[in-house]
Amino acid sequence: MTISSIKVPDVGEGVAEVEIVVWHVKPGDLVREDDLLADVMTDKATVEIPSLFAGTVVDLGGAVGETLAVGGVLCRIEHAGTGVEPEVRNAAHAGESVETASEPSRVEPKQEPTPDILKPVKAEPPTAQKTSAGMPSAPRPEGDAPLASPAVRDRARRAGIDLRTVPGSGPAGRITDADLDAVFAARSTPPSSASPRQRKEGTERIPVIGLRRKIADRMALANARIPHITVIEEVDVSALEDLRATMNDERGERPKLTLLPFLAAALKRAFIDHPEMNAHFLDDEGIIERHNAIHLGIATMTPNGLVVPVLRNAETYGLFGAAGEIARLADAARQGKATREELSGSTFTITSLGPLGALATTPIINHPEVAILGVNRMAVRPMWDGTQFVPRRMMNISASFDHRVIDGWNAATFIQRLRALLQTPALIFMEDEA
């Protein structure tokens, strides 16, 4: 028997290290050719690493949450063979940047010289632990994260199901819709001894790893290095909402207009007078980069956490074009299909909690940007018009600024300009005078 190492592959774009986010195997497990060994994360991209041959897992190169260098040993596998190095399949893909924000992509690992690949060995997925009722006998061990698609994760979240208690019947223990159906069926016949006042004990410990760790690191960086100033202003969006409704009624086959394309158009107009807002502050170098192109980040909640797909060159889009591209980017992010380029390079960010939004928020700037616009809940409120109270559709906007490079006066005048554009949407579409 021969013991060979599976190494962390080079995924390109200067990535020097990866974080282990999921192990699909443990020492002693039998693996087949192409069985998944682990998921690793670089930046906001997750990559699945499969085995190139069949054998027995001897040991692992690190625990979930640990960092490994590219080229380092991911795990070691014992197998039978003649010592001939197998051909690395799909090697041309190892350097492509096709990773997504939440749905892992496949990259073939580098390896040491190994013998001929064995025929697949049949083995049950190591994470599937079922009782006769189809329910797990116990939660997965700490650090053994469940494997499921974003759609399955979203369905489980909405149903209040902890995926760590659900056995997976798919490849490598992947949880499928059928596995969730079995949980729903078991729920419909609860044990008669169950008590609604049953006492609860214990503490759940959840490792902060993968995308959640990346989000935590970025938020900590922004909060620690950027002195925020937040300006909150109310905006009468009655005319804007009337215009949006009229345009949607007459849109035909074009994409439906949300508020976001109008915000993008208003920002494009406001940046003419306030180019300092569409900028990066490279604080380590002491340089402000003002960008001519508007790469608009749209903060988007996905089943795996918050990501920021980017509407690149937003200045080139009309309302319907922007609506279609924003919808495409958001859908790609939620399905885990957004590319690295679509998730990086923003120069200004919009964040919104949609209908769940509060009266006001204090958004955190997306470092190294210098400003961010937060959109809050819209509501009909009575407003005084000089003679009487009239119902108006009102919305608060909250914008945070990097106070190192944006003074309070500039922040206030920018917000007032944005407010005027949103309250009188015809101003957004006025051509510049010659």
C-alpha positions in Angstrom: 0.0 0.0 0.0 1.1 3.6 -0.7 0.3 6.8 1.2 0.0 9.9 -1.0 -0.8 13.5 -0.2 -3.6 15.6 -1.8 -2.4 19.2 -1.9 -4.3 22.5 -1.9 -4.7 23.5 -5.5 -3.7 26.9 -7.0 -6.9 28.6 -7.8 -5.2 31.6 -9.4 -5.5 35.4 -9.0 -2.6 35.5 -6.5 -4.4 33.5 -3.8 -1.8 32.3 -1.3 -3.9 30.5 1.3 -7.3 29.0 1.8 -9.6 28.4 4.8 -11.1 25.0 5.4 -14.9 25.4 5.7 -16.2 21.8 5.4 -14.7 18.4 5.7 -16.6 15.7 3.8 -14.4 12.9 5.2 -12.6 11.9 8.3 -9.6 9.6 9.0 -10.5 6.0 8.3 -13.2 6.8 5.7 -13.1 5.0 2.3 -13.3 7.4 -0.6 -13.9 6.8 -4.3 -12.6 8.6 -7.3 -14.2 12.1 -7.4 -15.6 11.9 -3.9 -15.5 15.3 -2.3 -12.8 15.7 0.3 -13.3 19.2 1.5 -14.6 22.7 0.7 -12.1 25.6 1.1 -12.7 29.3 0.8 -10.6 32.1 -0.7 -11.9 35.6 -0.2 -15.6 35.1 -0.8 -15.2 32.1 -3.1 -15.7 28.5 -2.1 -14.0 25.6 -3.9 -14.7 21.9 -3.7 -11.7 19.6 -3.7 -12.3 16.0 -4.9 -10.2 12.9 -4.6 -8.3 11.7 -7.7 -8.2 8.1 -6.6 -9.8 5.5 -4.3 -8.4 4.5 -1.0 -8.6 5.2 2.8 -8.2 8.6 4.4 -5.2 8.5 6.7 -5.2 12.0 8.2 -6.4 15.5 7.6 -4.2 18.6 7.1 -6.2 20.8 9.4 -9.5 21.4 11.2 -12.5 23.4 10.0 -11.6 27.1 10.3 -7.9 26.6 9.9 -5.9 28.1 7.1 -3.7 26.2 4.7 -1.2 27.5 2.2 -1.6 26.8 -1.5 0.5 23.7 -2.2 0.2 22.5 1.4 -1.1 19.1 2.3 -4.9 18.9 2.5 -5.0 15.3 3.5 -3.3 11.9 2.9 -4.8 8.8 1.4 -3.6 5.2 1.5 -4.1 3.3 -1.7 -2.8 0.3 -3.6 -0.8 0.9 -6.8 2.3 0.5 -8.8 3.8 4.0 -8.1 2.9 5.4 -11.6 1.8 9.1 -11.4 -1.8 9.4 -12.7 -2.7 12.2 -15.1 -4.2 15.3 -13.4 -7.6 15.6 -15.0 -9.1 19.0 -15.9 -5.8 20.7 -14.9 -6.6 23.5 -17.3 -9.4 24.6 -15.0 -7.2 24.8 -11.9 -6.3 28.5 -12.4 -9.7 29.8 -13.6 -11.6 32.2 -11.4 -14.9 30.6 -11.6 -15.7 30.3 -7.9 -19.0 31.6 -6.5 -20.1 33.3 -3.4 -22.0 30.4 -1.9 -22.2 27.4 -4.2 -18.8 25.7 -4.3 -17.1 25.1 -7.6 -14.9 22.1 -8.4 -11.1 22.4 -8.7 -8.9 19.4 -9.2 -6.1 19.2 -6.5 -2.4 19.0 -7.1 -0.8 15.8 -5.9 2.4 14.0 -5.3 3.4 11.1 -7.7 0.9 8.3 -7.1 0.2 4.9 -8.5 -2.6 4.0 -11.0 -6.0 5.0 -9.9 -8.0 2.2 -8.3 -11.5 1.3 -9.3 -14.2 3.0 -7.1 -14.8 1.5 -3.7 -18.4 1.4 -2.5 -18.8 3.2 0.8 -21.7 4.8 2.6 -21.4 8.6 3.0 -19.7 9.2 6.4 -22.2 11.9 7.5 -25.4 10.0 7.0 -26.6 8.8 10.4 -30.2 7.6 10.3 -32.5 5.7 12.6 -35.3 3.5 11.4 -37.6 6.5 11.3 -35.4 8.3 8.9 -34.3 10.9 11.5 -30.7 11.4 12.8 -29.8 9.6 16.0 -27.8 12.7 17.1 -26.6 16.0 15.7 -23.5 16.1 13.6 -20.3 16.6 15.7 -19.1 20.1 16.2 -17.2 21.3 13.1 -18.8 18.8 10.8 -20.9 21.2 8.8 -23.9 19.9 6.7 -23.6 20.0 2.9 -26.6 21.3 1.0 -27.4 23.5 -2.0 -28.5 27.2 -1.3 -32.1 26.3 -2.3 -32.2 23.5 0.3 -30.6 25.7 2.9 -33.1 28.4 2.3 -36.0 26.0 2.5 -34.7 24.6 5.8 -34.2 28.1 7.2 -37.7 29.1 6.4 -39.0 26.0 8.0 -36.9 26.4 11.1 -34.9 23.2 10.6 -31.3 22.8 11.8 -29.5 21.1 8.9 -27.0 19.6 11.3 -29.8 17.3 12.5 -30.7 16.1 9.0 -29.0 13.1 7.5 -28.0 13.5 3.8 -28.7 10.8 1.3 -26.9 12.5 -1.6 -23.2 12.1 -2.6 -20.8 12.7 0.2 -23.8 13.1 2.6 -25.3 16.0 0.7 -28.8 16.9 2.0 -31.5 16.9 -0.6 -35.1 18.0 -0.9 -36.1 14.4 -0.3 -34.3 14.4 3.0 -36.2 17.5 4.1 -39.5 15.9 3.0 -38.7 13.0 5.4 -38.2 15.5 8.2 -41.5 17.2 7.5 -43.2 13.8 7.5 -41.7 12.9 10.8 -42.8 16.3 12.2 -46.4 15.6 11.3 -46.5 12.7 13.9 -44.8 14.1 17.0 -44.2 11.8 20.0 -47.2 11.7 22.3 -44.9 12.2 25.3 -43.7 15.6 24.0 -44.4 18.4 26.5 -44.9 22.0 25.3 -43.3 23.1 28.6 -40.3 20.8 28.4 -37.2 22.2 30.0 -34.3 23.0 27.7 -30.6 22.7 28.5 -27.3 23.0 26.8 -25.4 25.6 24.7 -24.9 25.6 21.0 -21.4 26.6 19.9 -21.3 27.8 16.2 -17.8 28.3 14.7 -17.5 31.6 12.8 -15.9 30.3 9.6 -16.1 30.6 5.8 -18.2 33.5 4.4 -19.4 34.5 7.9 -15.8 34.9 9.0 -15.0 37.0 5.9 -18.0 39.2 6.6 -16.9 39.6 10.2 -13.4 40.5 9.2 -14.5 43.1 6.7 -17.0 44.7 9.2 -14.3 44.8 11.9 -11.8 46.4 9.5 -14.3 49.0 8.4 -15.4 49.8 11.9 -11.9 50.0 13.3 -10.3 52.0 10.6 -13.1 54.3 9.4 -14.5 57.1 11.6 -18.1 57.1 10.5 -20.5 60.0 10.3 -24.1 59.2 9.5 -26.6 61.6 8.1 -30.3 60.7 8.1 -32.9 62.6 6.1 -36.5 62.0 5.2 -37.6 62.0 1.6 -41.0 62.5 0.0 -41.0 59.8 -2.7 -44.7 60.2 -3.6 -43.9 61.5 -7.1 -41.2 58.9 -7.6 -43.5 56.1 -6.7 -46.2 57.4 -9.0 -43.7 57.6 -11.9 -42.4 54.1 -11.1 -46.0 52.7 -11.1 -46.8 54.3 -14.4 -43.6 53.1 -16.0 -44.2 49.5 -14.8 -47.7 49.6 -16.2 -46.3 50.5 -19.6 -43.1 48.4 -19.5 -44.3 45.6 -21.7 -41.7 42.8 -21.8 -39.0 44.9 -20.1 -37.9 44.2 -16.5 -40.0 45.4 -13.6 -38.7 48.6 -12.0 -37.8 48.6 -8.3 -36.6 51.6 -6.4 -32.9 50.6 -7.0 -32.6 51.7 -10.7 -34.0 55.2 -9.7 -31.4 55.4 -6.8 -28.7 54.4 -9.3 -29.8 57.1 -11.7 -30.0 59.7 -8.9 -26.6 58.8 -7.6 -25.2 59.1 -11.1 -26.6 62.7 -11.3 -25.4 63.6 -7.8 -21.9 62.4 -8.4 -21.5 65.2 -11.1 -21.5 67.7 -8.3 -20.0 65.4 -5.7 -17.3 63.3 -7.3 -15.6 62.9 -3.9 -18.3 60.4 -3.0 -17.5 57.9 -5.8 -14.0 57.2 -4.4 -11.7 54.9 -2.5 -9.5 56.0 0.4 -6.3 54.0 0.3 -5.4 54.8 3.9 -2.2 52.8 4.0 -0.8 54.9 1.1 -2.5 58.1 2.1 -4.2 58.4 -1.4 -7.8 59.2 -2.4 -8.8 57.6 -5.7 -11.7 59.3 -7.4 -13.3 57.1 -10.0 -14.9 58.2 -13.3 -16.7 54.9 -13.7 -19.5 54.2 -11.3 -19.3 50.6 -10.1 -22.4 50.4 -7.8 -22.3 47.7 -5.1 -25.8 46.3 -4.2 -25.7 44.6 -0.8 -27.7 41.4 -1.2 -28.7 38.8 1.4 -28.1 35.2 0.4 -28.7 31.9 2.2 -25.0 31.9 3.2 -24.6 35.6 4.2 -24.4 39.1 2.9 -22.5 39.6 -0.4 -22.2 42.7 -2.6 -22.6 42.1 -6.3 -21.5 45.0 -8.4 -23.4 46.9 -11.2 -20.4 47.8 -13.2 -20.4 51.1 -15.1 -23.8 52.0 -13.8 -23.5 55.3 -15.7 -24.1 53.5 -18.9 -27.5 52.0 -18.0 -31.0 53.4 -18.4 -33.7 52.5 -15.8 -34.9 49.3 -17.4 -31.4 48.2 -18.3 -30.2 48.7 -14.7 -33.3 46.9 -13.4 -32.5 43.8 -15.5 -28.8 43.7 -14.6 -29.5 44.3 -10.9 -32.0 41.5 -10.9 -29.6 39.2 -12.7 -26.8 39.9 -10.3 -29.0 39.4 -7.2 -30.3 36.1 -8.6 -26.7 34.9 -9.4 -25.6 35.8 -5.9 -28.5 34.0 -4.2 -27.9 30.9 -6.3 -24.2 31.0 -5.7 -23.4 31.6 -9.4 -21.9 35.1 -9.2 -18.3 35.3 -10.4 -15.4 36.9 -8.6 -15.5 39.9 -10.9 -19.2 40.4 -10.2 -18.5 40.4 -6.4 -15.6 42.9 -6.3 -14.5 46.4 -7.4 -17.4 48.5 -6.2 -16.8 52.3 -5.8 -20.1 53.1 -3.9 -22.6 50.8 -2.2 -26.3 50.8 -1.6 -27.8 48.7 1.2 -31.4 48.1 2.0 -33.5 45.9 4.3 -36.4 46.2 1.9 -39.9 46.1 3.5 -38.3 44.9 6.8 -36.2 48.1 7.0 -36.4 50.3 10.1 -37.1 54.0 10.3 -33.4 54.7 10.3 -30.1 52.7 10.1 -26.4 53.5 10.5 -24.8 51.5 7.6 -21.1 50.5 7.8 -19.0 51.7 4.9 -17.7 49.0 2.5 -13.9 49.5 2.9 -12.1 51.2 1.0 -15.1 53.2 -0.2 -15.7 56.5 1.4 -19.5 56.5 1.6 -22.6 54.2 1.6 -26.3 54.8 1.1 -28.8 53.0 3.3 -32.5 52.8 2.2 -35.1 52.5 5.0 -38.7 51.5 5.1 -41.3 53.4 3.0 -44.5 54.4 4.7 -47.5 56.7 4.2 -47.4 59.5 6.8 -49.4 62.7 7.3 -47.4 65.7 6.2 -48.3 69.5 6.6 -48.5 71.3 3.2 -49.0 74.7 4.7 -52.7 74.6 5.2 -53.5 71.0 6.1 -52.1 67.5 6.7 -52.0 65.4 3.6 -51.0 61.7 3.2 -47.5 61.4 1.5 -45.3 58.4 0.9 -42.2 59.0 2.9 -38.9 57.2 3.1 -35.8 57.9 5.3 -32.3 57.6 3.8 -29.3 57.0 6.0 -25.8 57.7 4.5 -22.5 57.1 6.3 -19.3 58.8 5.3 -15.6 58.4 6.0 -15.0 61.5 8.2 -11.3 61.4 7.5 -11.9 62.5 4.0 -15.5 63.7 3.8 -16.4 66.7 5.9 -19.8 67.1 7.5 -20.7 70.0 5.2 -20.0 68.0 2.1 -22.0 65.0 3.5 -25.0 67.3 4.2 -25.0 69.0 0.8 -24.7 65.6 -0.9 -27.7 64.2 1.0 -29.7 67.4 0.2 -28.9 67.0 -3.5 -29.9 63.4 -3.5 -33.1 64.3 -1.6 -34.0 66.9 -4.2 -33.5 64.4 -7.0 -35.6 61.8 -5.5 -38.4 64.2 -4.5 -38.5 65.7 -8.0 -37.5 62.8 -10.3 -37.7 64.9 -13.5 -34.4 66.5 -12.3 -32.7 63.1 -12.6 -33.3 63.0 -16.3 -32.5 66.7 -17.2 -29.6 67.0 -19.7 -26.7 69.2 -18.7 -26.8 72.7 -20.2 -24.2 73.4 -22.9 
